[in-house]
Amino acid sequence: MYPILFQFGPITIYSFGAFMALAALTAAWVVHADLKRRGYDPELTSSLVFAAALGGLVGARLLFVVEEWNNFLAAPLNFIFTGAGFTWYGGLLGGTAAVSWVAKKNKIPWLVAADIGTPALAIAYGVGRIGCHVAGDGDWGTITDVPWGVAYTNAIIGWADPMTGIPYPPGVRVHPTPIYEFIEAVVVFAFLWSLRDKGYAPGTITWLYMILAGLARFLVEFWRINPPLALGLSEAQWFSLALMALGLALLIRRPARTVSARATPG
């Protein structure tokens, strides 16, 4: 694909980094709009988005290290300084922890902060997946002959089966699963964003996000190249099932409505 977008002398603009920045800006726009709508200081946007990004990166790398513990012990510096090797659910946990700390510090109720952040997270995830597609970071799908199949011949990790490392022969195309995930993310975001003025109790949008995001990842895994962990399902699918189950349980337990869709600061 196109790992490098532009080069200006010694300055190189990498596609993956550019789309990560675009994802952060997109999330910032969504968070800013919702903070303002709910009566909170929109200047908190930068703190919340920075916390989500930093916590997400740390969490994503830590879970990846746990998953690859033996390889990490063999070459720890390679894991610490490489630009590859992140796990989405680790990022979700790390980002949630960091945003929770910022929300508490600024006296934003946790469920309100979560409802503000999850639509932003949904669309930012989609934008980030476009970066994965353009850079070719190895999260493509299985070999296919569908008309929209893609050959990631200039991928940042090499055009090879991510599980075996064996290069694909000429003419091979695979499912562009980052594009599938982008489409899923847009649908999830649009649905959640449409609920923000409906007067649902705090937490409703978050619990729905957990169900829908978990379902989206569970489905796309059937086209991803990830090894089964148990019962024919990948690790990501088991995480997805747990996320969906938790989201459904919390959704059922929540109050149906709140007095107002707008939170009261403080």
C-alpha positions in Angstrom: 0.0 0.0 0.0 1.3 3.5 0.9 3.2 3.5 4.2 4.7 7.0 3.3 2.3 9.7 2.2 4.8 12.6 1.7 8.5 13.4 2.1 9.9 16.9 2.4 13.6 16.5 2.5 14.4 14.9 5.9 10.7 15.1 7.0 8.6 12.0 6.3 4.9 11.8 6.8 3.8 8.3 7.5 0.3 7.3 6.5 -0.4 5.3 9.7 0.6 8.2 11.9 -1.3 10.7 9.8 -4.5 8.7 10.1 -4.0 8.3 13.9 -3.7 12.1 14.2 -6.9 12.4 12.0 -8.7 9.9 14.3 -7.7 12.0 17.3 -9.0 15.2 15.7 -12.2 13.5 14.8 -12.7 12.2 18.3 -11.9 15.7 19.6 -14.6 17.3 17.4 -17.2 14.8 18.7 -16.2 15.2 22.4 -16.1 19.0 22.1 -19.6 19.1 20.6 -21.0 16.8 23.3 -19.3 18.6 26.2 -20.7 21.9 25.0 -24.2 20.4 24.5 -24.2 19.0 28.0 -23.1 22.2 29.6 -19.5 21.3 30.5 -16.4 23.2 29.6 -15.5 22.3 26.0 -11.8 23.1 26.9 -11.7 19.8 28.6 -11.7 18.2 25.2 -7.9 18.2 24.8 -7.4 16.6 28.3 -9.9 13.8 27.6 -8.7 13.0 24.1 -5.0 13.1 25.2 -5.8 10.8 28.1 -7.7 8.4 25.8 -4.8 8.4 23.3 -2.0 7.9 25.8 -3.9 5.4 28.0 -5.0 3.5 24.9 -1.5 3.2 23.5 0.0 2.0 26.8 -2.9 -0.5 27.3 -2.7 -1.7 23.8 1.1 -2.3 24.0 0.9 -4.0 27.5 -1.7 -6.5 26.4 0.3 -7.3 23.3 3.4 -7.9 25.4 1.4 -10.2 27.6 0.2 -12.1 24.6 3.7 -12.4 23.2 5.5 -12.8 26.6 8.0 -15.4 25.5 9.0 -13.4 22.4 9.1 -10.2 24.6 11.6 -11.9 27.0 13.8 -12.9 24.0 14.0 -9.3 22.6 12.3 -6.8 24.9 13.8 -3.7 23.2 12.2 -4.7 19.9 8.8 -4.7 21.6 9.3 -1.4 23.3 10.6 0.7 20.4 8.8 -0.8 17.5 5.8 1.0 15.9 3.9 -2.2 15.5 2.3 -4.5 18.0 -0.9 -3.2 19.6 -4.0 -5.0 20.8 -7.4 -3.2 20.5 -8.9 -4.5 23.7 -5.8 -3.5 25.7 -6.2 -0.1 24.2 -9.8 0.1 25.2 -9.0 -0.8 28.8 -6.1 1.6 29.0 -8.0 4.4 27.4 -11.0 3.9 29.7 -8.8 4.0 32.8 -7.1 7.2 31.7 -10.3 9.0 30.7 -12.0 7.9 34.0 -9.2 9.6 35.9 -9.6 12.9 34.0 -13.4 12.8 34.4 -13.1 12.3 38.1 -10.6 15.1 38.4 -13.0 17.4 36.6 -16.1 16.2 38.5 -17.8 14.8 35.5 -20.0 11.8 36.5 -18.4 8.6 35.1 -21.4 7.4 33.1 -21.8 10.9 31.6 -18.2 10.9 30.6 -18.5 7.5 29.1 -21.6 8.5 27.1 -19.6 11.5 25.8 -16.6 9.4 24.9 -18.0 6.2 23.3 -19.4 7.8 20.1 -16.0 9.5 19.7 -14.3 6.3 20.2 -16.4 4.5 17.7 -15.7 7.0 14.8 -12.0 7.4 15.8 -11.6 3.6 15.6 -13.0 3.6 12.1 -10.7 6.4 11.0 -7.7 4.6 12.5 -8.6 1.5 10.6 -8.3 3.5 7.3 -4.8 4.2 8.4 -4.2 0.4 8.9 -5.5 -0.1 5.4 -3.4 2.5 3.7 -0.2 1.5 5.6 -0.8 -2.2 5.4 -0.1 -3.0 9.0 -0.9 -6.7 8.8 -4.5 -6.8 10.0 -6.0 -7.7 6.7 -8.1 -10.8 6.1 -8.0 -14.2 4.5 -7.3 -14.9 0.9 -10.3 -14.2 -1.3 -11.5 -13.8 -4.9 -14.2 -11.2 -4.2 -14.0 -8.2 -6.6 -13.0 -5.9 -3.8 -10.1 -8.0 -2.6 -6.9 -6.1 -2.0 -3.2 -6.9 -2.4 -1.1 -5.1 0.3 2.1 -5.4 -1.7 3.9 -2.5 0.0 2.7 -3.1 3.5 4.7 -1.8 6.5 5.1 -5.3 7.9 5.7 -7.0 4.5 3.2 -8.6 2.2 3.0 -12.0 4.0 0.6 -14.1 6.0 0.9 -12.4 9.5 0.6 -15.8 11.2 3.3 -17.7 9.3 5.4 -14.9 7.9 5.4 -16.6 4.5 5.2 -14.1 1.6 2.1 -14.3 -0.5 2.7 -15.3 -4.2 1.9 -12.9 -7.0 -1.8 -12.3 -7.7 -3.0 -13.1 -4.2 -5.7 -10.8 -2.8 -7.2 -10.8 0.7 -10.3 -9.4 2.4 -9.7 -5.7 3.2 -10.9 -6.1 6.8 -9.8 -2.6 7.9 -12.4 -1.3 5.4 -15.0 -3.6 6.8 -14.3 -2.3 10.3 -14.4 1.3 9.1 -17.9 0.7 7.7 -19.0 -1.0 11.0 -17.6 1.9 13.0 -19.5 4.5 10.9 -22.7 2.6 11.5 -22.1 2.3 15.2 -21.2 6.0 15.5 -24.3 7.1 13.5 -26.6 5.1 15.7 -25.1 6.2 19.0 -24.9 9.8 17.9 -28.6 9.7 17.0 -29.5 8.8 20.6 -27.8 11.7 22.4 -30.9 13.9 22.7 -33.4 11.1 23.4 -33.5 11.4 27.1 -32.0 8.0 28.0 -30.5 7.4 31.4 -26.7 8.0 31.7 -24.8 4.9 30.6 -27.3 3.8 28.0 -25.1 5.0 25.1 -22.0 3.3 26.7 -23.7 0.0 27.2 -25.0 0.0 23.6 -21.5 0.8 22.4 -20.2 -2.2 24.2 -22.7 -4.5 22.6 -22.4 -3.0 19.1 -18.6 -2.7 19.1 -18.2 -6.2 20.5 -20.6 -7.6 17.8 -18.7 -5.7 15.1 -15.4 -7.1 16.1 -16.8 -10.6 16.7 -18.2 -10.7 13.1 -15.1 -9.3 11.3 -12.9 -11.8 13.0 -14.4 -14.5 10.7 -12.5 -12.8 7.9 -9.4 -11.9 9.9 -6.2 -14.0 10.2 -6.1 -14.6 13.9 -5.6 -18.1 15.4 -8.4 -19.7 17.4 -8.0 -19.6 21.1 -10.8 -22.0 22.1 -13.9 -23.6 20.5 -12.8 -22.2 17.1 -13.0 -18.6 18.3 -10.1 -16.2 18.4 -9.0 -14.3 21.5 -10.6 -11.1 20.1 -13.9 -13.0 19.7 -13.9 -14.1 23.3 -13.2 -10.6 24.4 -16.0 -9.4 22.2 -18.4 -12.0 23.7 -17.5 -10.8 27.2 -17.9 -7.2 26.2 -21.3 -7.8 24.7 -22.5 -9.8 27.7 -21.4 -7.1 30.1 -23.0 -4.4 28.0 -26.3 -6.3 27.7 -26.4 -7.0 31.5 -25.8 -3.3 32.3 -28.2 -2.1 29.7 -31.0 -4.3 31.2 -30.3 -3.0 34.7 -30.2 0.7 33.8 -33.2 3.0 34.3 -35.2 3.4 31.1 -35.2 7.2 31.1 -33.7 10.2 32.9 -35.4 13.5 33.6 -33.3 15.3 31.0 -30.9 14.3 28.3 -28.6 17.1 29.5 -26.3 16.5 32.4 -25.8 18.9 35.2 -22.1 19.8 35.7 -20.6 19.2 39.1 
